[in-house]
C-alpha cells in the first residue's frame, strides 16, 4: 500500500503539479488549499505518513498549522515548504517540530530525497 502524503498549498498550480510529482514517485496524495482544510483532511484521513506544508497560507501561517497538527498528533511528520525561507522562519519551523524544510518550486530529485529522509528518519546533510 502506498504511503499517504497530505500536500497543503494555497496555490492551485503548485498543488496540482506537486500532486502529480508525488504520485509519479509512487505516493498516494491528498491535497488541501489552506490550514483549515489541512486540519480537516488530517482528522478525516486518520493515518497520514507525511504532511508537506506551505509556510504561507491565506487563513493562518504554516507555523500555526504545524502547531495544530502537532496538537492533534505529536508524531506527525511535517516537511515545511516555501519559495523563500528567511533564516528566522526556517529556525522557528525546525524548533517547533518540523521534520524538515524544502524550497519551492519543487525539483523532483530534491523532493524525493527530502521525503525519503523524513520518512526513513535520516538527517539532512
N, CA and C of each residue as an Amber inpcrd file, in Angstrom:
protein
   375
   0.8450000  -1.1840000   0.0000000   0.0000000   0.0000000   0.0000000
   0.8900000   1.2480000   0.0000000   0.6390000   2.1980000  -0.8990000
   1.4970000   3.3930000  -0.9670000   1.3350000   4.2670000   0.2760000
   2.4080000   4.9710000   0.6070000   2.3610000   5.8940000   1.7350000
   1.5310000   7.1120000   1.3480000   0.8390000   7.6730000   2.3470000
  -0.0730000   8.7880000   2.1140000   0.5800000  10.1070000   2.5110000
   0.5650000  11.0610000   1.5830000   1.0970000  12.3990000   1.8230000
  -0.0430000  13.4050000   1.7040000  -0.1310000  14.2920000   2.6920000
  -1.0660000  15.4090000   2.6440000  -0.2830000  16.6310000   2.1830000
  -0.6280000  17.1420000   1.0120000   0.0450000  18.2940000   0.4140000
  -0.8100000  19.5360000   0.6500000  -0.2520000  20.5200000   1.3620000
  -1.0060000  21.7230000   1.7240000  -0.3620000  22.9360000   1.0630000
  -1.1040000  23.5550000   0.1320000  -0.6040000  24.7510000  -0.5510000
  -1.7980000  25.5340000  -1.0730000  -1.7670000  26.8530000  -0.9300000
  -2.8890000  27.6670000  -1.3920000  -2.8670000  27.9170000  -2.8950000
  -1.7550000  27.6650000  -3.5490000  -1.6350000  27.8830000  -4.9940000
  -2.1200000  26.6330000  -5.7320000  -3.2250000  26.7380000  -6.4970000
  -3.7650000  25.5660000  -7.1850000  -2.7670000  24.9180000  -8.1460000
  -1.9300000  25.7190000  -8.7950000  -0.9420000  25.1700000  -9.7220000
   0.1070000  24.3540000  -8.9670000   0.6000000  24.8730000  -7.8500000
   1.5800000  24.1420000  -7.0330000   0.9580000  22.8500000  -6.5120000
  -0.3050000  22.9320000  -6.0590000  -0.9920000  21.7270000  -5.5670000
  -1.0950000  20.6820000  -6.6620000  -1.4970000  21.1180000  -7.8450000
  -1.6750000  20.1940000  -8.9610000  -0.3490000  19.5640000  -9.3940000
   0.6640000  20.4010000  -9.5970000   1.9750000  19.8800000 -10.0120000
   2.6160000  19.0400000  -8.9120000   2.4920000  19.5010000  -7.6660000
   3.0450000  18.7400000  -6.5420000   2.3920000  17.3780000  -6.4210000
   1.0750000  17.3420000  -6.5680000   0.3370000  16.0700000  -6.5080000
   0.8120000  15.1350000  -7.6160000   0.9690000  15.6870000  -8.8060000
   1.4340000  14.8890000  -9.9430000   2.8360000  14.3200000  -9.6910000
   3.7470000  15.1580000  -9.1980000   5.1120000  14.6940000  -8.8990000
   5.1050000  13.5990000  -7.8380000   4.3370000  13.8210000  -6.7760000
   4.2900000  12.8450000  -5.6830000   3.6810000  11.5230000  -6.1370000
   2.6400000  11.5920000  -6.9470000   2.0430000  10.3640000  -7.4750000
   3.0210000   9.6490000  -8.3970000   3.7850000  10.4130000  -9.1710000
   4.8240000   9.8330000 -10.0300000   5.8560000   9.0730000  -9.1890000
   6.1240000   9.5680000  -7.9860000   7.0790000   8.9160000  -7.0840000
   6.4660000   7.7210000  -6.3500000   5.1710000   7.4900000  -6.5700000
   4.5330000   6.3100000  -6.0000000   3.7460000   6.5370000  -4.7220000
   3.5070000   7.7830000  -4.3670000   2.7620000   8.0900000  -3.1500000
   1.2920000   8.3130000  -3.4600000   0.4560000   8.0300000  -2.4690000
  -0.9470000   8.4210000  -2.5310000  -0.9900000   9.8480000  -1.9920000
  -1.7590000  10.7300000  -2.6240000  -1.7230000  12.1460000  -2.2560000
  -3.1240000  12.6930000  -2.0300000  -3.2770000  13.3910000  -0.9270000
  -4.4640000  14.1870000  -0.6320000  -3.9910000  15.6320000  -0.6140000
  -4.7600000  16.5440000  -1.1990000  -4.3410000  17.9450000  -1.2590000
  -5.3290000  18.8340000  -0.5170000  -4.7870000  19.8890000   0.1030000
  -5.5950000  20.8720000   0.8170000  -5.1010000  22.2650000   0.4490000
  -6.0320000  23.2380000   0.4040000  -5.6900000  24.5760000  -0.0510000
  -5.4480000  25.6080000   1.0330000  -5.7420000  25.2520000   2.2890000
  -5.4840000  26.1890000   3.3840000  -5.3460000  25.4130000   4.6930000
  -5.0740000  26.1360000   5.7650000  -4.8360000  25.4850000   7.0500000
  -6.0470000  24.7480000   7.5890000  -7.2180000  25.3630000   7.4860000
  -8.4440000  24.7270000   7.9730000  -8.7020000  23.4150000   7.2400000
  -8.5870000  23.4610000   5.9240000  -8.8010000  22.2640000   5.1050000
  -7.7540000  21.1940000   5.4240000  -6.5230000  21.6210000   5.6940000
  -5.4590000  20.6740000   6.0380000  -5.7910000  19.9290000   7.3250000
  -6.2380000  20.6660000   8.3440000  -6.5720000  20.0410000   9.6270000
  -7.7720000  19.1140000   9.4880000  -8.7790000  19.5370000   8.7260000
  -9.9460000  18.6820000   8.4880000  -9.5310000  17.4040000   7.7630000
  -8.6940000  17.5370000   6.7480000  -8.2340000  16.3670000   5.9900000
  -7.4290000  15.4350000   6.8790000  -6.5500000  15.9940000   7.6990000
  -5.7190000  15.1650000   8.5790000  -6.5960000  14.3650000   9.5400000
  -7.5960000  15.0150000  10.1190000  -8.5170000  14.3110000  11.0310000
  -9.2770000  13.2100000  10.2880000  -9.7710000  13.5340000   9.1030000
 -10.5870000  12.5960000   8.3210000  -9.7780000  11.3910000   7.8470000
  -8.5470000  11.6380000   7.4150000  -7.7300000  10.5720000   6.8310000
  -7.2140000   9.5820000   7.8730000  -7.0240000  10.0430000   9.0850000
  -6.5260000   9.1460000  10.1260000  -5.0360000   8.9440000  10.0550000
  -4.5750000   8.1120000   9.1590000  -3.1480000   7.7880000   9.0550000
  -2.5370000   8.5240000   7.8700000  -1.7270000   9.5310000   8.1630000
  -1.0010000  10.2780000   7.1310000   0.4790000  10.0780000   7.4110000
   1.2240000   9.6490000   6.4070000   2.6510000   9.3780000   6.6060000
   3.4950000  10.6430000   6.6270000   3.0700000  11.6640000   5.8840000
   3.8370000  12.8990000   5.7950000   2.9180000  14.0390000   5.3730000
   3.1470000  15.2160000   5.9660000   2.4580000  16.4330000   5.5330000
   3.5080000  17.3480000   4.9170000   3.2530000  17.7970000   3.6910000
   4.0910000  18.8300000   3.0770000   3.2800000  20.1110000   3.1840000
   3.7710000  21.0430000   3.9970000   3.0050000  22.2030000   4.4260000
   3.6310000  23.5020000   3.9420000   2.8780000  24.2480000   3.1430000
   3.3290000  25.5660000   2.7040000   3.4400000  26.4770000   3.9250000
   4.5170000  27.2290000   3.9990000   4.7330000  28.1260000   5.1350000
   3.7400000  29.2820000   5.1330000   3.3840000  29.7660000   3.9590000
   2.4860000  30.9210000   3.8450000   1.1320000  30.4740000   3.3130000
   0.1040000  30.5400000   4.1580000  -1.2510000  30.1620000   3.7810000
  -2.1850000  31.3430000   4.0220000  -3.3270000  31.3970000   3.3120000
  -4.1890000  32.5730000   3.4260000  -4.9080000  32.7110000   4.7730000
  -5.2590000  31.6100000   5.4050000  -6.0710000  31.7040000   6.6180000
  -5.2580000  31.6900000   7.9120000  -4.0510000  31.1650000   7.8670000
  -3.1420000  31.1640000   9.0180000  -1.7720000  30.7730000   8.5090000
  -0.7370000  31.1390000   9.2480000   0.5910000  30.7950000   8.7390000
   0.9130000  29.3260000   9.0160000   1.9040000  28.8460000   8.3040000
   2.2830000  27.4430000   8.4040000   2.6990000  27.0300000   9.7990000
   3.2990000  27.9430000  10.5600000   3.7060000  27.6050000  11.9270000
   2.4960000  27.3070000  12.8030000   1.4050000  28.0570000  12.6120000
   0.1850000  27.7890000  13.3820000  -0.3960000  26.4330000  12.9900000
  -0.4000000  26.1340000  11.6940000  -0.9120000  24.8410000  11.2360000
  -0.0130000  23.7210000  11.7630000   1.2990000  23.9260000  11.7370000
   2.2360000  22.9410000  12.2920000   1.9130000  22.6860000  13.7560000
   1.7100000  23.7490000  14.5170000   1.3750000  23.6310000  15.9330000
   0.0640000  22.8610000  16.1190000  -0.9430000  23.1680000  15.3030000
  -2.2370000  22.4870000  15.3850000  -2.1090000  21.0050000  15.0300000
  -1.3170000  20.6970000  14.0080000  -1.1000000  19.2930000  13.6300000
  -0.4060000  18.5320000  14.7580000   0.5970000  19.1550000  15.3680000
   1.3100000  18.5130000  16.4770000   0.3980000  18.3050000  17.6810000
  -0.5560000  19.2010000  17.8940000  -1.5220000  19.0290000  18.9790000
  -2.4400000  17.8360000  18.6950000  -2.7980000  17.6540000  17.4250000
  -3.6270000  16.5100000  17.0270000  -2.8570000  15.2030000  17.1140000
  -1.5880000  15.2530000  16.6900000  -0.7600000  14.0480000  16.5990000
   0.7030000  14.4250000  16.8320000   1.2020000  14.2280000  18.0470000
   2.5940000  14.5980000  18.3450000   3.6230000  13.8770000  17.4670000
   3.2240000  12.7940000  16.8190000   4.1390000  12.0430000  15.9690000
   4.0850000  12.4260000  14.5010000   3.2840000  13.4450000  14.1660000
   3.1360000  13.8420000  12.7630000   4.4890000  14.2710000  12.1930000
   4.7380000  13.8790000  10.9480000   5.9610000  14.2990000  10.2520000
   5.5810000  15.3580000   9.2300000   6.1890000  16.5450000   9.3850000
   5.8430000  17.6880000   8.5410000   7.0880000  18.2310000   7.8680000
   6.9940000  18.3530000   6.5620000   8.0290000  18.9790000   5.7480000
   7.4810000  20.3560000   5.3660000   8.1130000  21.4230000   5.8540000
   7.6350000  22.7800000   5.5950000   8.2240000  23.2690000   4.2750000
   7.3550000  23.8150000   3.4200000   7.7590000  24.2490000   2.0800000
   7.5730000  25.7530000   1.9210000   8.4870000  26.3710000   1.1880000
   8.3640000  27.7900000   0.8800000   9.2430000  28.1270000  -0.3130000
   8.8600000  29.1650000  -1.0250000   9.6950000  29.6690000  -2.1060000
  10.8370000  30.5050000  -1.5710000  10.7270000  30.9030000  -0.3060000
  11.7390000  31.7570000   0.3130000  11.7310000  31.4910000   1.8100000
  12.8750000  31.1420000   2.3700000  12.9980000  30.8640000   3.7940000
  13.9450000  31.8450000   4.4640000  13.4210000  32.9390000   5.0300000
  14.3030000  33.7400000   5.8700000  14.7940000  32.8470000   7.0120000
  15.9950000  33.0570000   7.4780000  16.5670000  32.1510000   8.4770000
  15.7060000  32.0620000   9.7290000  15.0610000  33.1350000  10.1200000
  14.2090000  33.1040000  11.3180000  13.0580000  32.1090000  11.1520000
  12.3880000  32.1460000  10.0010000  11.2740000  31.2310000   9.7620000
  11.7530000  29.7850000   9.6810000  12.8790000  29.5710000   9.0470000
  13.4310000  28.2160000   8.9550000  13.7540000  27.6920000  10.3520000
  14.4220000  28.5130000  11.1560000  14.7690000  28.1040000  12.5210000
  13.5180000  27.8190000  13.3460000  12.5260000  28.7060000  13.2530000
  11.2860000  28.5150000  14.0120000  10.5720000  27.2320000  13.6010000
  10.5320000  26.9570000  12.3070000   9.8750000  25.7390000  11.8190000
  10.5060000  24.5050000  12.4440000  11.8180000  24.4640000  12.4490000
  12.5170000  23.3010000  12.9980000  12.3650000  23.2380000  14.5220000
  12.4480000  24.3840000  15.1870000  12.2870000  24.4140000  16.6420000
  10.8960000  23.9590000  17.0600000   9.8920000  24.2660000  16.2490000
   8.5140000  23.9140000  16.5940000   8.1780000  22.4630000  16.2840000
   9.0690000  21.7560000  15.5860000   8.8280000  20.3400000  15.3700000
   8.7360000  19.8800000  13.9360000   9.0280000  20.7560000  12.9750000
   9.0450000  20.3010000  11.5810000  10.1470000  19.2620000  11.4080000
   9.8820000  18.2830000  10.5650000  10.8770000  17.2420000  10.2990000
  11.8950000  17.6910000   9.2670000  11.5750000  18.7550000   8.5230000
  12.4980000  19.2370000   7.5050000  11.9090000  20.4040000   6.7450000
  12.7100000  20.9440000   5.8500000  12.3330000  22.0880000   5.0230000
  12.5830000  21.7420000   3.5630000  11.7800000  22.3160000   2.6770000
  12.0230000  22.1530000   1.2450000  11.6410000  23.4510000   0.5380000
  12.4500000  23.8250000  -0.4430000  12.1910000  25.0480000  -1.2060000
  11.3370000  24.7490000  -2.4290000  10.4710000  25.7110000  -2.7450000
   9.6850000  25.6500000  -3.9690000  10.3380000  26.5980000  -4.9680000
  10.2020000  26.3800000  -6.2500000   9.4480000  25.2870000  -6.8620000
  10.1340000  23.9400000  -6.6250000   9.3030000  22.9090000  -6.5250000
   9.8200000  21.5730000  -6.2620000  10.6240000  21.0590000  -7.4470000
  11.7520000  20.4420000  -7.1340000  12.5240000  19.7050000  -8.1340000
  12.4040000  18.2350000  -7.7600000  12.1230000  17.4020000  -8.7260000
  11.8050000  16.0040000  -8.4710000  12.8450000  15.3130000  -7.5970000
  14.1270000  15.4260000  -7.9360000  15.1700000  14.7230000  -7.1770000
  15.2300000  15.2180000  -5.7350000  15.1550000  16.5340000  -5.5420000
  15.2120000  17.0750000  -4.1790000  13.9750000  16.6760000  -3.3830000
  12.8160000  16.7290000  -4.0160000  11.5770000  16.3340000  -3.3630000
  11.6600000  14.8800000  -2.9120000  12.1140000  14.0290000  -3.8070000
  12.2540000  12.6100000  -3.4870000  13.2270000  12.4040000  -2.3270000
  14.3700000  13.0880000  -2.3640000  15.3700000  12.9560000  -1.2940000
  14.8250000  13.4270000   0.0460000  14.1930000  14.5850000   0.0710000
  13.6760000  15.1360000   1.3320000  12.6070000  14.2210000   1.9270000
  11.7140000  13.7370000   1.0930000  10.6580000  12.8420000   1.5790000
  11.2720000  11.5730000   2.1440000  12.1970000  10.9930000   1.4280000
  12.8410000   9.7660000   1.8950000  13.5450000  10.0090000   3.2300000
  14.2720000  11.1310000   3.3400000  14.9730000  11.4460000   4.5890000
  14.0030000  11.5440000   5.7630000  12.8690000  12.1840000   5.5460000
  11.8960000  12.3400000   6.6280000  11.2300000  11.0070000   6.9550000
  10.7850000  10.2890000   5.9410000  10.0800000   9.0330000   6.1860000
  10.9880000   7.9500000   6.7590000  12.2590000   7.9810000   6.3780000
  13.2000000   6.9820000   6.8980000  13.8990000   7.4590000   8.1620000
  13.6630000   8.7130000   8.5250000  14.2420000   9.2290000   9.7540000
  15.7170000   9.5510000   9.6850000  16.2500000   9.7400000   8.4780000
  17.6600000  10.1120000   8.3620000  17.7750000  11.6210000   8.4070000
  18.9330000  12.1130000   8.7680000  19.1030000  13.5610000   8.9100000
  19.5190000  14.1860000   7.5930000  19.2360000  15.4890000   7.4810000
  19.6580000  16.2470000   6.3030000  21.1420000  16.5010000   6.3910000
  21.7960000  16.4830000   5.2290000  23.2340000  16.7710000   5.2400000
  23.4930000  18.1330000   4.6730000
